[in-house]
Amino acid sequence: MSDSHALLRDNLYRAYRGSIPFNEWMGARYRRAGPESAEVFVPWRQSLCDDSGRISEGMLAAIADMAAGQGAMGISGWRVQAATSSLVYSKTGDLPSGQGVVAHVRPVFHDADTMLVDIALHPQDMPELAIRRARARMVIVRRLDPGDPFDPPVSADHPDGFSAFSEVLGATVSVKEDEIEVVVPARKFYMGNSNRSALHGGLVCSVLFEGSERLLAQDGRRAELLDSTTEFLESARETEMIVQARIRRAGRRLAFFEARLVQDIAGHGRTRIAQMNATMTFQQE
């Protein structure tokens, strides 16, 4: 498979029957996608960063999820649509300020219905340093017929100027002791699979992280992620997202917390879409 970004992008959009707005907002550059490996590059820009000038944890998790999808396409020969069912994600190094991220993906296992892929994230100028490692289980949600009709992808609908993600969220926050609720309105560019009206799995990860980080910031201490597991229970829809996070236990050095994302789905009521358990470490003054 050619490593042309434009060709890989168009193959991806052809497989998903249209553009992937969240990928475009993130500025993804597709470098490789084959049966043995895949690679995606996300350049640095301020709108992806936290206050430190580094790409935020939620955005790093989103990059891992996005790269897992690219890996699934390469493994399948561009013959399926896949969705993440679980993402296990760990910190293994520090990302320098001002650095974009390269995601390397390799297959571990696949059968008729699922794929398992490993993802390593590296700073763009430091390929020897893996700053995050993840393992994603992908579920095949649709098999593609090469003869299916296809309309050329249109430009994604994303905010002009690539506003900071925390600003784009437009979230409202309510706090009660050791719990927090973050309500995020719908945005067109959150879409990951327009063909299924499903929001991007990386967006779901980012919103879960956002709620959890706001919870842990309530006492004024800064915390960094060590490990997390996210389970995707249902497809997220183009409607308001509600993140409910709570601390299970917080000590002097470590905090254990859980977060869930729910949506009010027409005909189904309030539905749990995804859930995350994570371990954080408090930075020492």
N, C-alpha and C positions, 0 to 999 in steps of 0.2 A: 504494500500500500504506500503510495506517495506520502511524503511528509509535508506536502503543501497544506498550509492552514485552510485556505479557501476550499480546497477539494475535500478535506476531512470534515470541515464544517458543513458543507453542502451534503455530503453523504450522511452525516448525523441528522441533519434537518429533514433529509428525504426519508430516513428511517422513521422519524417521529412525525412525519407528515406536516412539518412546519417549523418555524424558528423556535428557539428555546430562550425566552426573554430573560430569565434570571442569569443564564450563562453569559448572555450578551452584556447585561448590566455589570457583571463581574469582570468583563474584559478578557474572557478566556481565549487563549491561543492554542489551537490543537496542533501538536507536533508529530504524533505517531499514534497509530491504532492498528494492531495486528494480533494474531493468535497467541504470540509469545509475550507481548508487552504493549503498553500504551504510555503516552506522556502528554501532559497538559501544562501550559505555562500561564500564570496569572501575574501580570505586571503590577508593581507597587503603585498605588495611588492613595491619596489621603482619605478618600471616602470609604476605603476598606479597613481603615486603621482605628485603633483605640487612642487614648490620650498620649501614649508613649511613642507614637509614630510607627508602631509595628502593626502589621495586619492582625486584626483581632482574632481571638480564639474562635468566635462563632464563624467568621469568614474562613479560617483555616479548616474547620470541620466541613464547611460548605464546599471548599475546594476538594477535600478528600472524597466527599460524596459525588461531586461532579466528575472527578477523575475515575471513580469506580464505574460510573455509567459509560464513560468512554472506553474503559477496559472491556466492559461487557459487550460493547459493539464490535470491538476488534476480535474477541474470542469467537463470537457468533458469525463473523463474516458479514456483519450488517444485516442480519436476517431476523432479528427480534427487537422488541421493545422490552426493557427491563426496568424494574423499580427496586430500590433498596428496602430490604426487610429488617436489617439490623446493621449497626455500625459500631464496632469496638475501636476506641480511639485513645491514644496515649501520647503524653509529652516525652520526647527523648532528647531534646536540645532546645537552645534559645534561638529565636529568629532575630537577626539584627535589624535595627531600625532602617527603613528606607529600602529594604530588599523585597523584590517580588518572590514568588514561590513556584517551584517546578514540582509537579506531582508525577511520580513514577508508579505504574500499576503493573502487576504481573498476576496471571491466573494461578490459583491453587487447586481448584477442583471445579468441575461442572458436570451436570447430568442433563436430563431432558427438561427439567423444570427450574433448576437453580444454578447459580454460579457463585463461587467464593473467590474473592480477589484480595491481594495484599496491596496496600498503598503506602508509599514513603514520600514525605514532603521535605524538600530541600530549599535553602535559600538559592536564588538564581545564580549567585557568584560563588557558591560554596557547595558543589555537587557531592563532596565527600561527607557533608554533615546532614544527617537525617534529624529534623527538628520535631517531627510528628510521625507516628506510625499508626496505621489503621488496618482493619480487616472488615470487609463488607460482604454481606450475603445478599446477592441479587436474585430476584424472582422474575421469571419471564412472564410478562403480562400480555404479550401479543406476538404471534408469529407473522412474519411479513411475506407476502406474495410479491415477487419482483414485478408482476404485472399489474399490481394495484395502481389506480390513478394517483397522480401526484401533482399538486400545485406548487410551483416554486415558492420557497419561503419568503415571507415579507420581513421587513425590518422590525426588530423587537420594539415593543412599547416600554421604554424605560425613562426615568426622569432626566430632563436636560441637565447637563453639568455634573452628572454623577454625584448627587448629593450624598453626604455622609449617611451610612446605613442607619445609624441610631436616629438621625433626623428624619429619614424617609419613613421609618417605622410609624411615626406619629402615635406612639404608644401612650396609653394612660395607665398609671400605676397606682395600686392601692396596697398598703402594707398593714399587716396585723400580726404583731409580735414576731414569731419566727416564720411567717408565711407571707407570700407576695402574690399578687395577681397582676399580670400585664396583659392588656387588651390591645391587639394590633389590628387595625383596619385592613381591608383587602386592597391589594394593588395589582394592576394588570401585569407588571413585570415579574411578579412572583411565580409565574407559570413555569412548570417544567415539562409537562406533557399536555399540550393543548388538545390533542386527539382524545384524551381521556378526561379532560377538564381537571387535571391534577396539578397541585402546586409542587414546586421543586423540593426534593428531599433535602437538599442542602439548605434551602430556605427554612425548612422545618427545624433542622439542627441549629441554625443561627438564631432563630427565635427562642428556642429552648435555652441556649447558652445566654442570650440576652437577659431573659427573665431570671436565670440563676445568678448571673453576675450582679444584677441590680439588688437581688436579695442579700448577697454576701457583702455588698458595699454599705448596707444600712448601718453597720456598727463602726464604719470609718476605716476598717482594715482592708488592705488590698490582698487579693487571693489569686492564685494561679492554678490552672487545671493540672492534675496529675493523670487521671484516667476517667473514661466515661464509656457507658454503653447506652446506645439509643436504639429503641425498638419502634418500628413503624407499623402501627396496627391497622390503619386505614389510610386510604388516599386523602390527602388534605385538599379541600375544595376552595374555590374562589369566594371565600366569605371570611368574616371576622375570625381571628385566631385569639384564643384565650390561653395564656400560659399560667399555670398555678404551680409555684415552687415552694418547697419548705425544707428547712434544715432538719435532718434526722439526728445529727449529733455534731457539735462543734467543740473542739478542744483548743489548746493553746497553739498547736501547729497545724492540725488537720480539721477539715470540715467534710461531712458526708451529707449529701443532699439529693433530693429527687425532684423532678419536674415533669409535668405532663402538659400536653397541648390538647385542648378540646375545641370543638366547633359545634355550633347549633346547625344541624343539617335538616333541611326540609323533609318531613316525613319520617325522620329518625330521631329527632330530638337532640339533646346534647350527647355528642359522641367523642370518645377518647380516640385521638388520632395518632399520637405518639407519646412515648415516655422515655425519660432519661434518668439514670442513676450515675452519680459522679463523685469523685474524691478531689478535693481542692487542698492546696497548702497555703497557709497564710505567710505572706512575706514578713520577715523579721525586720524591725526598725533598727 
